[in-house]
Amino acid sequence: MKRFFKSFRDLVKEEDGMGTVEVILIIVVFVGLVVIFKNQITTIVESLFSKITDQTAKV
């Protein structure tokens, strides 16, 4: 685990900036995942808000 964090830290400290292509690819992948899992994400969010509403009503 320490090795992972060290690698991640080194990646963040790297002075070479990310190019536009890399940023666009990350955004495209993220949007694709949201589109694919839209129903599951909606169900989870609705469930969380329902639980929050129920818990605040008890207080």
N, CA, C and O atoms as a CHARMM CRD file, in Angstrom:
* protein
*
  236
    1    1 MET  N      0.82600  -1.18500   0.00000 PROA 1      0.00000
    2    1 MET  CA     0.00000   0.00000   0.00000 PROA 1      0.00000
    3    1 MET  C      0.87800   1.25900   0.00000 PROA 1      0.00000
    4    1 MET  O      0.57900   2.23500  -0.68800 PROA 1      0.00000
    5    2 LYS  N      1.95400   1.22200   0.77400 PROA 2      0.00000
    6    2 LYS  CA     2.85000   2.37500   0.80200 PROA 2      0.00000
    7    2 LYS  C      3.44200   2.62800  -0.57700 PROA 2      0.00000
    8    2 LYS  O      3.65200   3.77100  -0.98400 PROA 2      0.00000
    9    3 ARG  N      3.70600   1.53500  -1.28600 PROA 3      0.00000
   10    3 ARG  CA     4.28500   1.65100  -2.61700 PROA 3      0.00000
   11    3 ARG  C      3.31900   2.36000  -3.56000 PROA 3      0.00000
   12    3 ARG  O      3.72800   3.17700  -4.38500 PROA 3      0.00000
   13    4 PHE  N      2.03200   2.03900  -3.42900 PROA 4      0.00000
   14    4 PHE  CA     1.01400   2.68100  -4.25700 PROA 4      0.00000
   15    4 PHE  C      0.97100   4.17700  -3.99700 PROA 4      0.00000
   16    4 PHE  O      0.95200   4.97000  -4.93900 PROA 4      0.00000
   17    5 PHE  N      0.95500   4.57600  -2.71600 PROA 5      0.00000
   18    5 PHE  CA     0.89200   5.99400  -2.38700 PROA 5      0.00000
   19    5 PHE  C      2.14900   6.72500  -2.83400 PROA 5      0.00000
   20    5 PHE  O      2.08200   7.87600  -3.26400 PROA 5      0.00000
   21    6 LYS  N      3.30300   6.05400  -2.73200 PROA 6      0.00000
   22    6 LYS  CA     4.54700   6.67500  -3.19700 PROA 6      0.00000
   23    6 LYS  C      4.49600   6.88800  -4.69300 PROA 6      0.00000
   24    6 LYS  O      4.90000   7.94200  -5.18300 PROA 6      0.00000
   25    7 SER  N      4.00000   5.89500  -5.43100 PROA 7      0.00000
   26    7 SER  CA     3.87500   6.03000  -6.88100 PROA 7      0.00000
   27    7 SER  C      2.88900   7.13700  -7.23700 PROA 7      0.00000
   28    7 SER  O      3.12300   7.91600  -8.16100 PROA 7      0.00000
   29    8 PHE  N      1.79200   7.19700  -6.49900 PROA 8      0.00000
   30    8 PHE  CA     0.78900   8.23200  -6.74600 PROA 8      0.00000
   31    8 PHE  C      1.37100   9.61200  -6.46200 PROA 8      0.00000
   32    8 PHE  O      1.16500  10.54900  -7.23400 PROA 8      0.00000
   33    9 ARG  N      2.09800   9.73700  -5.35100 PROA 9      0.00000
   34    9 ARG  CA     2.72400  11.01100  -4.99100 PROA 9      0.00000
   35    9 ARG  C      3.72100  11.43200  -6.07400 PROA 9      0.00000
   36    9 ARG  O      3.76800  12.59900  -6.46300 PROA 9      0.00000
   37   10 ASP  N      4.50600  10.48500  -6.54900 PROA 10     0.00000
   38   10 ASP  CA     5.47200  10.79200  -7.60600 PROA 10     0.00000
   39   10 ASP  C      4.76200  11.24200  -8.87600 PROA 10     0.00000
   40   10 ASP  O      5.22900  12.14900  -9.56500 PROA 10     0.00000
   41   11 LEU  N      3.64000  10.61300  -9.18200 PROA 11     0.00000
   42   11 LEU  CA     2.87600  10.99100 -10.36300 PROA 11     0.00000
   43   11 LEU  C      2.34700  12.41300 -10.23800 PROA 11     0.00000
   44   11 LEU  O      2.37600  13.18200 -11.20000 PROA 11     0.00000
   45   12 VAL  N      1.86000  12.76000  -9.04300 PROA 12     0.00000
   46   12 VAL  CA     1.30800  14.09300  -8.82500 PROA 12     0.00000
   47   12 VAL  C      2.41500  15.14200  -8.88900 PROA 12     0.00000
   48   12 VAL  O      2.21000  16.23000  -9.42700 PROA 12     0.00000
   49   13 LYS  N      3.58400  14.82100  -8.34300 PROA 13     0.00000
   50   13 LYS  CA     4.69400  15.77700  -8.32000 PROA 13     0.00000
   51   13 LYS  C      5.40100  15.90600  -9.66400 PROA 13     0.00000
   52   13 LYS  O      6.19400  16.82600  -9.86800 PROA 13     0.00000
   53   14 GLU  N      5.11500  14.99000 -10.57400 PROA 14     0.00000
   54   14 GLU  CA     5.77200  15.02100 -11.87500 PROA 14     0.00000
   55   14 GLU  C      5.54000  16.37300 -12.52800 PROA 14     0.00000
   56   14 GLU  O      4.42000  16.88400 -12.53500 PROA 14     0.00000
   57   15 GLU  N      6.58500  16.94100 -13.06800 PROA 15     0.00000
   58   15 GLU  CA     6.49000  18.29000 -13.60900 PROA 15     0.00000
   59   15 GLU  C      5.92200  18.33000 -15.01800 PROA 15     0.00000
   60   15 GLU  O      5.50600  19.39000 -15.48400 PROA 15     0.00000
   61   16 ASP  N      5.89700  17.20600 -15.69400 PROA 16     0.00000
   62   16 ASP  CA     5.27700  17.17900 -17.01700 PROA 16     0.00000
   63   16 ASP  C      3.77000  17.29900 -16.84100 PROA 16     0.00000
   64   16 ASP  O      3.15800  16.51900 -16.11200 PROA 16     0.00000
   65   17 GLY  N      3.18500  18.26700 -17.50200 PROA 17     0.00000
   66   17 GLY  CA     1.74000  18.46100 -17.36900 PROA 17     0.00000
   67   17 GLY  C      0.97400  17.46600 -18.20300 PROA 17     0.00000
   68   17 GLY  O      1.49400  16.89300 -19.16100 PROA 17     0.00000
   69   18 MET  N     -0.27500  17.27100 -17.82100 PROA 18     0.00000
   70   18 MET  CA    -1.12500  16.40800 -18.63200 PROA 18     0.00000
   71   18 MET  C     -1.53600  17.18700 -19.86900 PROA 18     0.00000
   72   18 MET  O     -1.83300  18.38000 -19.80700 PROA 18     0.00000
   73   19 GLY  N     -1.54500  16.50000 -20.96800 PROA 19     0.00000
   74   19 GLY  CA    -1.95200  17.13900 -22.20500 PROA 19     0.00000
   75   19 GLY  C     -3.45100  17.19600 -22.33900 PROA 19     0.00000
   76   19 GLY  O     -4.18500  16.55000 -21.59100 PROA 19     0.00000
   77   20 THR  N     -3.88800  17.96200 -23.28000 PROA 20     0.00000
   78   20 THR  CA    -5.31600  18.11600 -23.52100 PROA 20     0.00000
   79   20 THR  C     -5.96400  16.78900 -23.88700 PROA 20     0.00000
   80   20 THR  O     -7.09000  16.50400 -23.47900 PROA 20     0.00000
   81   21 VAL  N     -5.25100  15.98300 -24.65500 PROA 21     0.00000
   82   21 VAL  CA    -5.80200  14.69800 -25.07800 PROA 21     0.00000
   83   21 VAL  C     -6.09100  13.80300 -23.87600 PROA 21     0.00000
   84   21 VAL  O     -7.13900  13.15800 -23.81800 PROA 21     0.00000
   85   22 GLU  N     -5.17300  13.76200 -22.92300 PROA 22     0.00000
   86   22 GLU  CA    -5.37600  12.93300 -21.73400 PROA 22     0.00000
   87   22 GLU  C     -6.59000  13.40300 -20.93600 PROA 22     0.00000
   88   22 GLU  O     -7.38900  12.58600 -20.47800 PROA 22     0.00000
   89   23 VAL  N     -6.72700  14.71000 -20.77200 PROA 23     0.00000
   90   23 VAL  CA    -7.86500  15.25200 -20.01900 PROA 23     0.00000
   91   23 VAL  C     -9.16900  14.92200 -20.73100 PROA 23     0.00000
   92   23 VAL  O    -10.14500  14.53200 -20.09000 PROA 23     0.00000
   93   24 ILE  N     -9.19500  15.07400 -22.03800 PROA 24     0.00000
   94   24 ILE  CA   -10.41200  14.76500 -22.79800 PROA 24     0.00000
   95   24 ILE  C    -10.74500  13.28100 -22.68700 PROA 24     0.00000
   96   24 ILE  O    -11.91300  12.92200 -22.53600 PROA 24     0.00000
   97   25 LEU  N     -9.73600  12.41500 -22.76000 PROA 25     0.00000
   98   25 LEU  CA    -9.99500  10.97500 -22.62400 PROA 25     0.00000
   99   25 LEU  C    -10.56200  10.63600 -21.25300 PROA 25     0.00000
  100   25 LEU  O    -11.47700   9.81800 -21.14600 PROA 25     0.00000
  101   26 ILE  N    -10.03700  11.24600 -20.21900 PROA 26     0.00000
  102   26 ILE  CA   -10.55500  11.00700 -18.86400 PROA 26     0.00000
  103   26 ILE  C    -12.01600  11.44300 -18.77800 PROA 26     0.00000
  104   26 ILE  O    -12.84600  10.73100 -18.21400 PROA 26     0.00000
  105   27 ILE  N    -12.32700  12.59700 -19.32900 PROA 27     0.00000
  106   27 ILE  CA   -13.70400  13.09300 -19.29700 PROA 27     0.00000
  107   27 ILE  C    -14.63300  12.16900 -20.08300 PROA 27     0.00000
  108   27 ILE  O    -15.74400  11.87900 -19.63800 PROA 27     0.00000
  109   28 VAL  N    -14.18300  11.70900 -21.24000 PROA 28     0.00000
  110   28 VAL  CA   -15.00000  10.81300 -22.06800 PROA 28     0.00000
  111   28 VAL  C    -15.27200   9.50700 -21.33000 PROA 28     0.00000
  112   28 VAL  O    -16.39600   9.00600 -21.35100 PROA 28     0.00000
  113   29 VAL  N    -14.24600   8.95000 -20.67500 PROA 29     0.00000
  114   29 VAL  CA   -14.43300   7.70900 -19.92000 PROA 29     0.00000
  115   29 VAL  C    -15.40800   7.94000 -18.76500 PROA 29     0.00000
  116   29 VAL  O    -16.29200   7.11800 -18.52500 PROA 29     0.00000
  117   30 PHE  N    -15.25000   9.04300 -18.06000 PROA 30     0.00000
  118   30 PHE  CA   -16.13800   9.35700 -16.93500 PROA 30     0.00000
  119   30 PHE  C    -17.58500   9.49500 -17.40500 PROA 30     0.00000
  120   30 PHE  O    -18.49000   8.92800 -16.79300 PROA 30     0.00000
  121   31 VAL  N    -17.80600  10.23500 -18.47200 PROA 31     0.00000
  122   31 VAL  CA   -19.16100  10.41800 -19.00100 PROA 31     0.00000
  123   31 VAL  C    -19.72100   9.07800 -19.46400 PROA 31     0.00000
  124   31 VAL  O    -20.89700   8.78800 -19.24500 PROA 31     0.00000
  125   32 GLY  N    -18.88900   8.26400 -20.10000 PROA 32     0.00000
  126   32 GLY  CA   -19.33800   6.94700 -20.53600 PROA 32     0.00000
  127   32 GLY  C    -19.78300   6.08000 -19.37600 PROA 32     0.00000
  128   32 GLY  O    -20.80800   5.40300 -19.45600 PROA 32     0.00000
  129   33 LEU  N    -19.00900   6.10000 -18.28700 PROA 33     0.00000
  130   33 LEU  CA   -19.38600   5.32100 -17.10600 PROA 33     0.00000
  131   33 LEU  C    -20.69000   5.81500 -16.50400 PROA 33     0.00000
  132   33 LEU  O    -21.52500   5.01800 -16.07800 PROA 33     0.00000
  133   34 VAL  N    -20.86500   7.12400 -16.46800 PROA 34     0.00000
  134   34 VAL  CA   -22.11300   7.68100 -15.93500 PROA 34     0.00000
  135   34 VAL  C    -23.29500   7.25600 -16.79400 PROA 34     0.00000
  136   34 VAL  O    -24.35100   6.91100 -16.26500 PROA 34     0.00000
  137   35 VAL  N    -23.13100   7.27700 -18.10300 PROA 35     0.00000
  138   35 VAL  CA   -24.22200   6.87700 -19.00000 PROA 35     0.00000
  139   35 VAL  C    -24.54100   5.39400 -18.82800 PROA 35     0.00000
  140   35 VAL  O    -25.70800   5.00600 -18.78200 PROA 35     0.00000
  141   36 ILE  N    -23.49500   4.56500 -18.73500 PROA 36     0.00000
  142   36 ILE  CA   -23.69900   3.12000 -18.60400 PROA 36     0.00000
  143   36 ILE  C    -24.39400   2.77800 -17.28800 PROA 36     0.00000
  144   36 ILE  O    -25.30800   1.95400 -17.26000 PROA 36     0.00000
  145   37 PHE  N    -23.96200   3.40900 -16.20200 PROA 37     0.00000
  146   37 PHE  CA   -24.47900   3.06900 -14.87800 PROA 37     0.00000
  147   37 PHE  C    -25.48600   4.08400 -14.35100 PROA 37     0.00000
  148   37 PHE  O    -25.65300   4.21800 -13.13900 PROA 37     0.00000
  149   38 LYS  N    -26.16200   4.80200 -15.25300 PROA 38     0.00000
  150   38 LYS  CA   -27.10200   5.84500 -14.85500 PROA 38     0.00000
  151   38 LYS  C    -28.19100   5.32000 -13.92500 PROA 38     0.00000
  152   38 LYS  O    -28.47600   5.94400 -12.90300 PROA 38     0.00000
  153   39 ASN  N    -28.79900   4.19400 -14.25700 PROA 39     0.00000
  154   39 ASN  CA   -29.88400   3.65600 -13.43900 PROA 39     0.00000
  155   39 ASN  C    -29.39500   3.27400 -12.04400 PROA 39     0.00000
  156   39 ASN  O    -30.06600   3.55500 -11.05100 PROA 39     0.00000
  157   40 GLN  N    -28.23400   2.63800 -11.96800 PROA 40     0.00000
  158   40 GLN  CA   -27.69900   2.22900 -10.67100 PROA 40     0.00000
  159   40 GLN  C    -27.34200   3.45500  -9.82600 PROA 40     0.00000
  160   40 GLN  O    -27.60400   3.48000  -8.62300 PROA 40     0.00000
  161   41 ILE  N    -26.74900   4.46400 -10.45100 PROA 41     0.00000
  162   41 ILE  CA   -26.38100   5.68500  -9.72500 PROA 41     0.00000
  163   41 ILE  C    -27.63000   6.38200  -9.21100 PROA 41     0.00000
  164   41 ILE  O    -27.65800   6.84400  -8.07100 PROA 41     0.00000
  165   42 THR  N    -28.66300   6.46100 -10.04300 PROA 42     0.00000
  166   42 THR  CA   -29.92300   7.09400  -9.63700 PROA 42     0.00000
  167   42 THR  C    -30.54100   6.35000  -8.45700 PROA 42     0.00000
  168   42 THR  O    -31.01100   6.97700  -7.50800 PROA 42     0.00000
  169   43 THR  N    -30.54300   5.02800  -8.51100 PROA 43     0.00000
  170   43 THR  CA   -31.10300   4.22000  -7.42200 PROA 43     0.00000
  171   43 THR  C    -30.34300   4.45800  -6.11600 PROA 43     0.00000
  172   43 THR  O    -30.95600   4.61500  -5.06000 PROA 43     0.00000
  173   44 ILE  N    -29.03300   4.48400  -6.18600 PROA 44     0.00000
  174   44 ILE  CA   -28.21600   4.69100  -4.98100 PROA 44     0.00000
  175   44 ILE  C    -28.47000   6.07100  -4.39300 PROA 44     0.00000
  176   44 ILE  O    -28.64100   6.20200  -3.18100 PROA 44     0.00000
  177   45 VAL  N    -28.49600   7.10200  -5.23100 PROA 45     0.00000
  178   45 VAL  CA   -28.70000   8.46800  -4.74400 PROA 45     0.00000
  179   45 VAL  C    -30.09400   8.61000  -4.13100 PROA 45     0.00000
  180   45 VAL  O    -30.24200   9.21600  -3.06900 PROA 45     0.00000
  181   46 GLU  N    -31.10500   8.06400  -4.78200 PROA 46     0.00000
  182   46 GLU  CA   -32.46300   8.13700  -4.23100 PROA 46     0.00000
  183   46 GLU  C    -32.54300   7.40600  -2.89600 PROA 46     0.00000
  184   46 GLU  O    -33.20700   7.87600  -1.97200 PROA 46     0.00000
  185   47 SER  N    -31.87800   6.27000  -2.78700 PROA 47     0.00000
  186   47 SER  CA   -31.86300   5.51900  -1.54400 PROA 47     0.00000
  187   47 SER  C    -31.18300   6.31800  -0.43000 PROA 47     0.00000
  188   47 SER  O    -31.66800   6.36100   0.70100 PROA 47     0.00000
  189   48 LEU  N    -30.07100   6.94200  -0.75900 PROA 48     0.00000
  190   48 LEU  CA   -29.36500   7.74800   0.24600 PROA 48     0.00000
  191   48 LEU  C    -30.22300   8.91200   0.72900 PROA 48     0.00000
  192   48 LEU  O    -30.31400   9.16000   1.93100 PROA 48     0.00000
  193   49 PHE  N    -30.85100   9.62500  -0.20300 PROA 49     0.00000
  194   49 PHE  CA   -31.69800  10.74700   0.20200 PROA 49     0.00000
  195   49 PHE  C    -32.90600  10.27300   1.00300 PROA 49     0.00000
  196   49 PHE  O    -33.34600  10.96500   1.92100 PROA 49     0.00000
  197   50 SER  N    -33.43900   9.12200   0.67400 PROA 50     0.00000
  198   50 SER  CA   -34.54900   8.57000   1.43000 PROA 50     0.00000
  199   50 SER  C    -34.11700   8.26300   2.86200 PROA 50     0.00000
  200   50 SER  O    -34.83200   8.58300   3.81100 PROA 50     0.00000
  201   51 LYS  N    -32.96000   7.64900   3.01400 PROA 51     0.00000
  202   51 LYS  CA   -32.45000   7.35000   4.35500 PROA 51     0.00000
  203   51 LYS  C    -32.16500   8.61800   5.14600 PROA 51     0.00000
  204   51 LYS  O    -32.45500   8.69100   6.34000 PROA 51     0.00000
  205   52 ILE  N    -31.59500   9.61900   4.47500 PROA 52     0.00000
  206   52 ILE  CA   -31.31800  10.89300   5.15500 PROA 52     0.00000
  207   52 ILE  C    -32.61400  11.52600   5.62500 PROA 52     0.00000
  208   52 ILE  O    -32.68500  12.02400   6.74900 PROA 52     0.00000
  209   53 THR  N    -33.63400  11.51700   4.78900 PROA 53     0.00000
  210   53 THR  CA   -34.93000  12.09800   5.14800 PROA 53     0.00000
  211   53 THR  C    -35.54200  11.34100   6.32900 PROA 53     0.00000
  212   53 THR  O    -36.07100  11.95600   7.25500 PROA 53     0.00000
  213   54 ASP  N    -35.47100  10.02300   6.29500 PROA 54     0.00000
  214   54 ASP  CA   -36.01500   9.21700   7.39300 PROA 54     0.00000
  215   54 ASP  C    -35.28100   9.48600   8.70300 PROA 54     0.00000
  216   54 ASP  O    -35.90500   9.59400   9.75800 PROA 54     0.00000
  217   55 GLN  N    -33.96000   9.59200   8.63400 PROA 55     0.00000
  218   55 GLN  CA   -33.17200   9.81100   9.84400 PROA 55     0.00000
  219   55 GLN  C    -33.40700  11.19800  10.40900 PROA 55     0.00000
  220   55 GLN  O    -33.46000  11.35500  11.62800 PROA 55     0.00000
  221   56 THR  N    -33.55000  12.21300   9.56000 PROA 56     0.00000
  222   56 THR  CA   -33.80300  13.57500  10.07400 PROA 56     0.00000
  223   56 THR  C    -35.19800  13.68100  10.65200 PROA 56     0.00000
  224   56 THR  O    -35.42400  14.48100  11.56000 PROA 56     0.00000
  225   57 ALA  N    -36.13400  12.90400  10.15700 PROA 57     0.00000
  226   57 ALA  CA   -37.48700  12.93900  10.70000 PROA 57     0.00000
  227   57 ALA  C    -37.51200  12.36300  12.11800 PROA 57     0.00000
  228   57 ALA  O    -38.33200  12.76900  12.94200 PROA 57     0.00000
  229   58 LYS  N    -36.61200  11.41900  12.39800 PROA 58     0.00000
  230   58 LYS  CA   -36.54100  10.80700  13.71800 PROA 58     0.00000
  231   58 LYS  C    -35.93600  11.74700  14.75000 PROA 58     0.00000
  232   58 LYS  O    -36.20700  11.61600  15.94300 PROA 58     0.00000
  233   59 VAL  N    -35.13400  12.67700  14.30800 PROA 59     0.00000
  234   59 VAL  CA   -34.46100  13.62000  15.22900 PROA 59     0.00000
  235   59 VAL  C    -35.41200  14.68800  15.56900 PROA 59     0.00000
  236   59 VAL  O    -35.07600  15.59700  16.32800 PROA 59     0.00000
